[in-house]
Amino acid sequence: MPKILFLILLVSQISIAQITVLDSVTKYPVSYATVSFGNGNGIFADNEGKFIFTEKLYPDIDSLYISALGFKNLNISTKDIPKLLLMLPQADELDEIVIGTKLNRKFKEETLKPHLDDDYYNCWLPTIESEIAVYFPKHSDQDQKLTSIIFPIALESKDWNKRKRANSDKKKFSTLFMVKFYANHKGAPGKVLTYETIVFRATEKDGDAYTLNVEDYGIYIPKDGFFVSLQVMGYTDKAGKLLPNKKYKEVKTKNGIVKIPTNFRPLLPFTEKLEAKNTYIKRVFINGNNWVKFDKGNGFRSSLLDKDLYNYGIGLKYKTFKDE
């Protein structure tokens, strides 16, 4: 009986704390909206536009800054926060970037292989605050349509002493990622190429790379190239639903409590096999949400840079259409 009462109380508290983000026009949920706290931390709504927020959970937060692809940013006070938040749709000059013409011509399928690595020490530890974007130039004057993106993944062995064995048992995980595409603006990620919300769930069963089919999104490679980005959303349940993950750890120090971003699995292997430095990083909740090239002297403290590992080696599959 005490356990049942505890569960009832817990469920009732969660329902009271639950907030839903909706499209102000369609009243549909705004899936995976970014909820920034303004202090360098934040959370994400789930696929139903829901997130949990209470003063008890976040006593030092007085404002929320909510953003999502295709919507105007929403800034609200946490005092008497309503259970429903409405976001206004917005599509800034998207038609100038995306080519919407269907190409029913002969084509050649091409693949740019990903750079894989199972060395844990050559990997980026994903945190929810970080988004990684990789630049791809266009090497042809012909029309090219993206069909798949291949994301390298490094799996971790359950037994550290057996980590170099291919048949060793791997640590389990179920992690949700968001993918975005950006135009090239003076060598850095610029405007988004599609406002579609693109997510995928990766598990240890996917092996050392996850292949995401993007052909239906109709993304054609711009003449100046483009960026593809990856951002971890958090762990999911067995059905793939985003869990209310703890986004940071609280560590007591002499100067008070310090919040350290939580690392999520899987690890993302970086490579030294690319000549150009094509990888950019941005801290979603801090530094003005600005992109910075992953390079020495740009404010990064990383053992990857010490080993000249500058790039996340994403692979591509695309169709190159023949001229009529």
DOVO-369153 format. One line per 8 residues: number of its first residue (from 1); their letters; for each residue x, y, z of N, C-alpha, C. Coordinates in steps of 0.1 Angstrom, whole numbers, plus 5000, padded with zeros to 4 digits. Layout:
% residues N
NUM> A> X,Y,Z,X,Y,Z,X,Y,Z ~ ...
***
This chain:
% residues 324
1> MPKILFLI> 5008,4988,5000,5000,5000,5000,5009,5013,5000 ~ 5019,5014,5008,5028,5026,5008,5034,5028,4994 ~ 5038,5017,4987,5044,5018,4974,5034,5024,4964 ~ 5021,5019,4965,5011,5023,4956,5008,5038,4958 ~ 5007,5042,4971,5005,5056,4974,5016,5065,4968 ~ 5028,5060,4970,5040,5068,4965,5039,5069,4950 ~ 5036,5059,4942,5035,5059,4928,5024,5069,4924 ~ 5012,5069,4931,5001,5078,4927,5006,5092,4929
9> LLVSQISI> 5013,5095,4940,5018,5108,4943,5028,5113,4933 ~ 5037,5104,4929,5047,5107,4919,5040,5110,4905 ~ 5031,5102,4901,5024,5105,4888,5017,5118,4888 ~ 5010,5121,4900,5003,5133,4901,5012,5145,4900 ~ 5024,5144,4906,5033,5155,4906,5038,5158,4892 ~ 5041,5147,4884,5046,5148,4871,5036,5154,4862 ~ 5023,5150,4864,5012,5156,4855,5010,5171,4858 ~ 5012,5175,4870,5011,5189,4874,5023,5197,4868
17> AQITVLDS> 5035,5191,4867,5047,5197,4863,5048,5197,4848 ~ 5040,5189,4841,5041,5187,4826,5036,5199,4818 ~ 5044,5204,4809,5041,5215,4800,5041,5210,4786 ~ 5032,5215,4778,5031,5211,4764,5033,5223,4755 ~ 5042,5222,4744,5044,5232,4734,5036,5229,4722 ~ 5028,5238,4717,5019,5236,4705,5022,5246,4695 ~ 5019,5242,4682,5018,5252,4671,5006,5260,4673 ~ 5008,5274,4673,4996,5283,4676,4986,5282,4665
25> VTKYPVSY> 4989,5278,4653,4979,5277,4642,4973,5264,4641 ~ 4980,5253,4640,4975,5240,4639,4971,5233,4652 ~ 4977,5238,4663,4975,5232,4676,4982,5218,4677 ~ 4990,5215,4667,4998,5203,4668,5010,5204,4677 ~ 5015,5194,4683,5027,5195,4692,5039,5199,4684 ~ 5047,5207,4691,5060,5211,4685,5071,5201,4690 ~ 5074,5191,4683,5082,5180,4687,5096,5185,4690 ~ 5102,5181,4701,5116,5182,4704,5120,5197,4704
33> ATVSFGNG> 5112,5206,4709,5115,5220,4710,5127,5221,4721 ~ 5135,5231,4718,5147,5233,4727,5142,5243,4738 ~ 5144,5239,4751,5140,5248,4762,5152,5252,4769 ~ 5157,5265,4767,5169,5270,4773,5166,5277,4786 ~ 5174,5276,4796,5172,5282,4809,5179,5296,4810 ~ 5188,5299,4800,5194,5312,4801,5207,5312,4810 ~ 5210,5301,4816,5222,5300,4825,5232,5290,4820 ~ 5230,5286,4807,5240,5276,4802,5234,5262,4802
41> NGIFADNE> 5222,5260,4806,5216,5247,4807,5202,5247,4800 ~ 5197,5236,4799,5183,5235,4793,5179,5220,4791 ~ 5167,5219,4785,5161,5205,4783,5154,5205,4769 ~ 5149,5194,4766,5141,5193,4753,5127,5187,4756 ~ 5118,5192,4748,5105,5186,4748,5105,5172,4741 ~ 5096,5164,4743,5096,5151,4737,5088,5152,4723 ~ 5085,5140,4717,5079,5140,4704,5065,5146,4705 ~ 5059,5146,4717,5045,5152,4719,5046,5166,4723
49> GKFIFTEK> 5058,5172,4723,5059,5186,4727,5059,5188,4742 ~ 5061,5178,4750,5059,5179,4764,5073,5179,4771 ~ 5074,5187,4782,5085,5187,4790,5081,5189,4805 ~ 5089,5186,4814,5086,5188,4828,5094,5199,4834 ~ 5087,5208,4841,5094,5220,4847,5086,5224,4859 ~ 5094,5225,4871,5088,5230,4883,5099,5238,4890 ~ 5094,5247,4899,5103,5255,4907,5112,5246,4916 ~ 5106,5235,4920,5113,5226,4929,5125,5220,4922
57> LYPDIDSL> 5123,5216,4909,5133,5210,4901,5144,5220,4897 ~ 5140,5232,4894,5149,5243,4889,5146,5256,4897 ~ 5150,5256,4909,5147,5268,4918,5153,5281,4913 ~ 5164,5280,4906,5172,5292,4902,5168,5298,4888 ~ 5158,5292,4882,5154,5296,4869,5142,5305,4869 ~ 5143,5317,4863,5131,5326,4863,5126,5328,4849 ~ 5133,5324,4838,5128,5326,4825,5131,5313,4816 ~ 5123,5311,4806,5125,5300,4797,5126,5306,4783
65> YISALGFK> 5135,5301,4775,5137,5305,4761,5135,5293,4752 ~ 5124,5293,4745,5120,5281,4737,5121,5283,4722 ~ 5128,5274,4715,5130,5275,4701,5128,5262,4694 ~ 5125,5263,4681,5123,5251,4673,5123,5255,4659 ~ 5128,5245,4650,5129,5248,4636,5115,5252,4630 ~ 5115,5263,4623,5103,5268,4617,5093,5276,4626 ~ 5098,5280,4638,5090,5288,4647,5098,5300,4652 ~ 5090,5310,4655,5096,5322,4662,5100,5318,4677
73> NLNISTKD> 5111,5323,4682,5115,5320,4695,5104,5325,4705 ~ 5103,5318,4716,5093,5322,4726,5100,5324,4740 ~ 5099,5335,4746,5105,5338,4759,5094,5340,4769 ~ 5095,5333,4780,5084,5334,4790,5090,5334,4804 ~ 5082,5339,4813,5086,5339,4827,5081,5325,4833 ~ 5089,5320,4843,5085,5308,4849,5075,5310,4861 ~ 5072,5322,4864,5062,5325,4874,5048,5323,4868 ~ 5040,5314,4874,5027,5310,4870,5027,5306,4855
81> IPKLLLML> 5037,5297,4852,5038,5293,4838,5026,5284,4834 ~ 5020,5286,4822,5008,5279,4818,5012,5265,4814 ~ 5002,5256,4814,5005,5242,4809,5006,5241,4794 ~ 5001,5250,4787,5001,5250,4772,5009,5263,4768 ~ 5019,5261,4759,5027,5272,4754,5025,5271,4739 ~ 5022,5283,4733,5019,5283,4718,5031,5290,4711 ~ 5036,5284,4700,5047,5290,4692,5041,5294,4679 ~ 5046,5305,4674,5042,5311,4661,5050,5305,4649
89> PQADELDE> 5044,5299,4639,5052,5293,4628,5059,5305,4620 ~ 5071,5301,4615,5079,5310,4607,5088,5302,4598 ~ 5089,5307,4585,5098,5301,4576,5105,5312,4568 ~ 5117,5315,4573,5125,5327,4567,5133,5323,4555 ~ 5128,5327,4543,5135,5325,4530,5139,5311,4527 ~ 5132,5302,4532,5135,5288,4530,5134,5284,4516 ~ 5125,5290,4508,5123,5287,4494,5135,5291,4485 ~ 5143,5300,4491,5154,5305,4483,5166,5295,4484
97> IVIGTKLN> 5165,5286,4493,5177,5277,4496,5174,5263,4490 ~ 5162,5258,4492,5158,5244,4488,5154,5244,4474 ~ 5159,5234,4466,5155,5232,4453,5144,5222,4453 ~ 5131,5225,4449,5120,5216,4451,5116,5209,4438 ~ 5124,5210,4428,5121,5203,4415,5124,5189,4415 ~ 5115,5180,4411,5117,5166,4410,5126,5163,4397 ~ 5136,5155,4399,5145,5152,4388,5143,5138,4384 ~ 5135,5136,4373,5133,5122,4368,5143,5119,4357
105> RKFKEETL> 5155,5120,4359,5166,5117,4350,5174,5106,4354 ~ 5183,5101,4346,5192,5090,4349,5202,5096,4359 ~ 5207,5087,4368,5216,5092,4378,5226,5081,4382 ~ 5237,5085,4388,5247,5076,4393,5247,5077,4408 ~ 5246,5066,4415,5246,5066,4430,5261,5066,4434 ~ 5264,5075,4443,5277,5076,4448,5278,5076,4464 ~ 5289,5072,4469,5290,5070,4484,5303,5077,4488 ~ 5302,5085,4499,5314,5090,4505,5315,5083,4519
113> KPHLDDDY> 5324,5074,4520,5325,5065,4531,5328,5072,4544 ~ 5322,5068,4556,5325,5074,4569,5338,5069,4574 ~ 5343,5077,4583,5356,5073,4590,5353,5067,4603 ~ 5355,5054,4605,5351,5046,4617,5364,5045,4626 ~ 5361,5043,4638,5372,5041,4648,5366,5036,4661 ~ 5372,5025,4666,5366,5019,4679,5375,5023,4691 ~ 5384,5032,4689,5393,5036,4700,5385,5047,4709 ~ 5382,5043,4721,5375,5052,4730,5381,5066,4731
121> YNCWLPTI> 5395,5066,4731,5402,5078,4733,5402,5088,4721 ~ 5397,5083,4710,5396,5092,4698,5381,5096,4696 ~ 5374,5096,4707,5359,5099,4705,5355,5111,4713 ~ 5345,5118,4707,5337,5129,4713,5327,5123,4723 ~ 5326,5128,4735,5316,5124,4744,5304,5133,4742 ~ 5293,5129,4736,5281,5138,4734,5275,5143,4746 ~ 5271,5156,4746,5263,5162,4757,5252,5169,4750 ~ 5241,5171,4757,5229,5177,4751,5232,5192,4747
129> ESEIAVYF> 5241,5198,4754,5244,5212,4751,5252,5214,4738 ~ 5257,5203,4732,5266,5204,4720,5259,5199,4707 ~ 5261,5207,4697,5256,5203,4683,5269,5203,4674 ~ 5271,5192,4667,5283,5190,4658,5278,5191,4644 ~ 5285,5200,4636,5281,5201,4622,5294,5199,4613 ~ 5292,5192,4602,5303,5188,4593,5300,5194,4579 ~ 5310,5200,4573,5309,5206,4560,5312,5196,4549 ~ 5304,5197,4538,5306,5189,4526,5306,5198,4514
137> PKHSDQDQ> 5317,5199,4507,5317,5207,4495,5310,5200,4483 ~ 5306,5207,4473,5300,5201,4461,5311,5200,4451 ~ 5313,5188,4446,5324,5186,4436,5319,5184,4422 ~ 5307,5187,4419,5301,5185,4406,5292,5197,4402 ~ 5292,5200,4389,5282,5210,4385,5268,5204,4382 ~ 5267,5191,4383,5255,5184,4380,5246,5184,4393 ~ 5233,5182,4391,5224,5182,4403,5227,5169,4411 ~ 5227,5171,4424,5230,5160,4433,5220,5160,4445
145> KLTSIIFP> 5214,5149,4447,5204,5147,4458,5208,5138,4468 ~ 5207,5142,4481,5211,5134,4492,5201,5122,4494 ~ 5207,5110,4497,5198,5099,4499,5200,5093,4513 ~ 5212,5093,4518,5215,5088,4531,5227,5095,4538 ~ 5226,5096,4551,5237,5101,4559,5242,5089,4568 ~ 5255,5087,4569,5261,5076,4577,5269,5082,4588 ~ 5264,5080,4601,5270,5085,4613,5278,5075,4620 ~ 5291,5077,4621,5300,5067,4628,5297,5067,4643
153> IALESKDW> 5297,5055,4648,5295,5053,4662,5305,5043,4668 ~ 5310,5047,4680,5320,5038,4687,5313,5031,4698 ~ 5313,5018,4698,5306,5010,4708,5316,5007,4720 ~ 5311,5006,4732,5319,5003,4744,5317,4989,4748 ~ 5328,4982,4752,5327,4968,4757,5323,4968,4771 ~ 5315,4959,4775,5311,4957,4789,5323,4954,4798 ~ 5332,4946,4793,5345,4943,4800,5356,4951,4794 ~ 5362,4960,4802,5373,4968,4797,5384,4960,4791
161> NKRKRANS> 5387,4949,4798,5399,4941,4794,5397,4934,4781 ~ 5384,4933,4776,5381,4927,4763,5377,4937,4753 ~ 5380,4949,4755,5375,4960,4746,5381,4959,4732 ~ 5392,4952,4730,5398,4951,4717,5393,4939,4709 ~ 5384,4931,4715,5379,4920,4708,5366,4923,4701 ~ 5365,4919,4688,5354,4923,4680,5341,4916,4685 ~ 5342,4905,4692,5330,4897,4696,5327,4900,4711 ~ 5333,4910,4717,5330,4913,4731,5316,4919,4732
169> DKKKFSTL> 5309,4916,4743,5296,4922,4746,5297,4937,4748 ~ 5288,4944,4741,5288,4959,4742,5278,4964,4752 ~ 5281,4976,4758,5272,4982,4767,5260,4987,4759 ~ 5248,4985,4765,5236,4988,4759,5233,5003,4760 ~ 5226,5008,4750,5221,5022,4751,5210,5024,4741 ~ 5201,5033,4743,5191,5037,4734,5190,5052,4734 ~ 5195,5059,4724,5197,5073,4724,5191,5080,4712 ~ 5184,5091,4715,5177,5098,4704,5186,5110,4699
177> FMVKFYAN> 5188,5111,4686,5195,5122,4680,5187,5130,4671 ~ 5190,5143,4670,5184,5152,4660,5194,5155,4649 ~ 5189,5156,4637,5197,5159,4625,5192,5171,4618 ~ 5201,5180,4615,5198,5193,4608,5207,5195,4596 ~ 5202,5202,4586,5210,5206,4574,5211,5221,4573 ~ 5223,5226,4571,5226,5240,4570,5233,5244,4557 ~ 5229,5255,4551,5236,5261,4540,5250,5266,4544 ~ 5259,5267,4535,5272,5272,4538,5272,5288,4537
185> HKGAPGKV> 5275,5294,4548,5276,5309,4549,5290,5313,4553 ~ 5298,5317,4543,5311,5321,4545,5320,5311,4553 ~ 5317,5298,4550,5325,5288,4556,5320,5282,4569 ~ 5309,5287,4574,5303,5282,4586,5288,5279,4583 ~ 5282,5271,4592,5268,5268,4591,5259,5280,4590 ~ 5250,5281,4580,5241,5293,4579,5227,5289,4581 ~ 5218,5292,4571,5204,5290,4572,5201,5275,4571 ~ 5190,5271,4577,5187,5257,4576,5181,5254,4562
193> LTYETIVF> 5184,5241,4557,5179,5237,4544,5165,5231,4545 ~ 5161,5227,4556,5148,5221,4558,5143,5223,4572 ~ 5130,5226,4573,5124,5228,4587,5118,5215,4592 ~ 5120,5204,4585,5115,5191,4589,5122,5187,4602 ~ 5115,5182,4612,5121,5177,4623,5126,5162,4620 ~ 5139,5160,4620,5145,5148,4617,5152,5142,4629 ~ 5147,5130,4634,5154,5124,4645,5155,5109,4642 ~ 5164,5103,4649,5166,5088,4648,5171,5083,4662
201> RATEKDGD> 5168,5070,4664,5172,5064,4676,5183,5054,4673 ~ 5194,5055,4680,5205,5045,4678,5207,5037,4690 ~ 5210,5024,4688,5213,5014,4699,5225,5007,4695 ~ 5230,4999,4705,5242,4991,4703,5241,4981,4692 ~ 5228,4978,4688,5226,4968,4678,5228,4974,4664 ~ 5230,4987,4662,5232,4993,4649,5247,4992,4645 ~ 5255,4987,4654,5269,4985,4650,5277,4998,4651 ~ 5288,4999,4642,5297,5010,4643,5293,5022,4634
209> AYTLNVED> 5281,5021,4629,5276,5033,4621,5261,5032,4620 ~ 5254,5043,4619,5240,5044,4617,5237,5051,4604 ~ 5229,5044,4595,5226,5050,4582,5212,5055,4583 ~ 5211,5068,4581,5198,5075,4581,5193,5078,4567 ~ 5182,5073,4563,5176,5076,4549,5170,5090,4549 ~ 5174,5098,4540,5169,5112,4540,5164,5115,4526 ~ 5162,5105,4517,5158,5108,4503,5145,5115,4502 ~ 5135,5112,4511,5122,5117,4510,5121,5132,4514
217> YGIYIPKD> 5132,5138,4520,5132,5152,4523,5136,5161,4512 ~ 5139,5155,4501,5142,5163,4489,5153,5174,4490 ~ 5164,5170,4496,5176,5179,4499,5186,5177,4487 ~ 5188,5188,4480,5198,5188,4469,5210,5196,4474 ~ 5221,5192,4470,5234,5198,4475,5235,5212,4468 ~ 5236,5223,4476,5238,5236,4471,5252,5237,4464 ~ 5253,5247,4455,5266,5249,4448,5278,5252,4458 ~ 5275,5258,4469,5285,5262,4479,5287,5251,4489
225> GFFVSLQV> 5281,5240,4487,5282,5229,4497,5272,5231,4508 ~ 5272,5222,4518,5263,5223,4529,5269,5216,4542 ~ 5262,5218,4553,5266,5212,4566,5255,5202,4570 ~ 5259,5191,4576,5250,5182,4582,5254,5182,4597 ~ 5244,5183,4606,5247,5183,4620,5240,5172,4628 ~ 5246,5169,4640,5241,5159,4648,5240,5164,4663 ~ 5229,5162,4669,5228,5167,4683,5221,5156,4691 ~ 5226,5152,4703,5220,5142,4711,5209,5148,4719
233> MGYTDKAG> 5197,5141,4719,5186,5146,4726,5185,5140,4740 ~ 5190,5128,4742,5189,5121,4754,5185,5106,4752 ~ 5185,5099,4763,5181,5085,4763,5166,5083,4761 ~ 5162,5071,4756,5148,5068,4753,5144,5055,4760 ~ 5131,5053,4761,5127,5040,4765,5127,5030,4754 ~ 5123,5017,4756,5124,5007,4746,5115,5010,4734 ~ 5105,5018,4735,5097,5022,4724,5102,5034,4716 ~ 5114,5040,4721,5120,5051,4714,5115,5065,4719
241> KLLPNKKY> 5107,5065,4729,5102,5078,4735,5112,5084,4743 ~ 5115,5097,4741,5125,5105,4749,5121,5105,4764 ~ 5131,5102,4772,5129,5102,4786,5133,5115,4792 ~ 5128,5119,4804,5132,5131,4810,5146,5130,4816 ~ 5156,5131,4808,5170,5128,4812,5175,5140,4821 ~ 5184,5136,4829,5191,5146,4837,5202,5152,4828 ~ 5201,5165,4826,5210,5171,4816,5223,5175,4822 ~ 5225,5176,4835,5237,5179,4841,5239,5173,4855
249> KEVKTKNG> 5251,5172,4859,5254,5167,4873,5257,5179,4882 ~ 5253,5178,4894,5256,5189,4903,5267,5184,4913 ~ 5278,5191,4912,5290,5188,4920,5293,5199,4930 ~ 5294,5195,4942,5297,5205,4953,5312,5209,4953 ~ 5314,5222,4953,5328,5227,4954,5329,5237,4965 ~ 5341,5243,4967,5343,5253,4977,5335,5266,4973 ~ 5333,5268,4960,5326,5280,4955,5312,5277,4953 ~ 5306,5266,4958,5292,5263,4956,5290,5251,4947
257> IVKIPTNF> 5278,5250,4942,5274,5238,4933,5277,5242,4919 ~ 5285,5233,4912,5288,5235,4898,5280,5225,4890 ~ 5274,5229,4879,5266,5220,4870,5275,5216,4858 ~ 5277,5203,4857,5285,5197,4847,5276,5190,4837 ~ 5277,5192,4824,5268,5185,4815,5270,5170,4815 ~ 5259,5163,4814,5260,5148,4814,5264,5143,4801 ~ 5273,5133,4800,5277,5127,4788,5267,5115,4785 ~ 5264,5114,4772,5255,5104,4767,5262,5095,4757
265> RPLLPFTE> 5258,5082,4757,5263,5073,4748,5254,5072,4736 ~ 5259,5068,4724,5272,5063,4721,5283,5074,4719 ~ 5295,5070,4719,5306,5079,4716,5307,5081,4701 ~ 5312,5093,4697,5313,5097,4683,5328,5098,4679 ~ 5333,5089,4671,5347,5089,4667,5352,5100,4658 ~ 5363,5107,4662,5368,5118,4654,5380,5112,4646 ~ 5384,5118,4635,5395,5113,4626,5405,5123,4623 ~ 5417,5119,4619,5428,5127,4614,5430,5125,4599
273> KLEAKNTY> 5421,5117,4593,5423,5114,4579,5417,5124,4569 ~ 5412,5135,4573,5407,5145,4565,5416,5157,4565 ~ 5420,5162,4554,5430,5173,4553,5423,5186,4558 ~ 5411,5189,4554,5405,5202,4558,5399,5200,4572 ~ 5398,5211,4579,5391,5211,4592,5376,5215,4589 ~ 5368,5205,4588,5354,5208,4584,5344,5207,4595 ~ 5348,5205,4607,5338,5203,4618,5336,5216,4626 ~ 5324,5219,4629,5320,5230,4637,5312,5225,4649
281> IKRVFING> 5314,5233,4660,5307,5229,4673,5299,5242,4678 ~ 5287,5240,4683,5281,5251,4690,5275,5246,4703 ~ 5275,5254,4713,5269,5251,4726,5255,5257,4725 ~ 5245,5248,4725,5231,5252,4722,5226,5262,4732 ~ 5230,5260,4745,5224,5268,4756,5233,5280,4760 ~ 5245,5281,4754,5255,5291,4759,5262,5297,4747 ~ 5270,5308,4749,5278,5314,4739,5270,5320,4728 ~ 5258,5324,4731,5249,5330,4721,5245,5320,4710
289> NNWVKFDK> 5247,5307,4712,5242,5297,4703,5250,5299,4689 ~ 5263,5303,4690,5271,5305,4678,5280,5294,4675 ~ 5282,5292,4662,5291,5281,4657,5306,5285,4658 ~ 5314,5276,4662,5328,5278,4663,5335,5266,4656 ~ 5345,5268,4648,5353,5257,4642,5360,5250,4652 ~ 5360,5236,4651,5367,5228,4661,5381,5228,4658 ~ 5389,5237,4664,5403,5238,4661,5410,5244,4673 ~ 5423,5243,4673,5431,5248,4684,5430,5264,4684
297> GNGFRSSL> 5430,5269,4696,5429,5284,4697,5415,5289,4696 ~ 5405,5281,4695,5391,5286,4694,5384,5284,4707 ~ 5391,5282,4718,5384,5281,4731,5381,5266,4735 ~ 5385,5256,4728,5382,5243,4731,5393,5236,4739 ~ 5389,5229,4750,5399,5221,4757,5396,5207,4755 ~ 5403,5201,4746,5400,5187,4742,5412,5179,4739 ~ 5413,5167,4744,5424,5158,4740,5424,5154,4726 ~ 5412,5155,4719,5411,5152,4705,5420,5162,4697
305> LDKDLYNY> 5420,5174,4700,5428,5184,4693,5443,5182,4696 ~ 5446,5177,4708,5460,5174,4711,5466,5163,4702 ~ 5457,5154,4697,5460,5143,4688,5457,5146,4674 ~ 5455,5159,4671,5451,5163,4657,5439,5156,4651 ~ 5429,5154,4660,5417,5148,4655,5407,5159,4654 ~ 5405,5165,4642,5397,5177,4640,5383,5175,4635 ~ 5381,5163,4630,5368,5161,4623,5360,5148,4627 ~ 5347,5150,4627,5338,5139,4629,5335,5134,4615
313> GIGLKYKT> 5339,5121,4612,5339,5116,4598,5326,5110,4593 ~ 5316,5119,4591,5303,5115,4586,5305,5110,4572 ~ 5297,5100,4568,5296,5096,4554,5283,5100,4547 ~ 5283,5100,4534,5271,5104,4526,5268,5094,4515 ~ 5256,5093,4511,5252,5086,4499,5243,5096,4491 ~ 5245,5098,4478,5237,5107,4470,5237,5103,4456 ~ 5227,5109,4449,5225,5106,4435,5230,5118,4427 ~ 5239,5115,4417,5244,5126,4408,5236,5124,4394
321> FKDE> 5228,5134,4391,5220,5132,4379,5227,5136,4366 ~ 5225,5129,4356,5231,5131,4343,5224,5143,4336 ~ 5232,5150,4328,5225,5161,4320,5217,5155,4309 ~ 5206,5162,4306,5198,5157,4295,5204,5160,4281
***
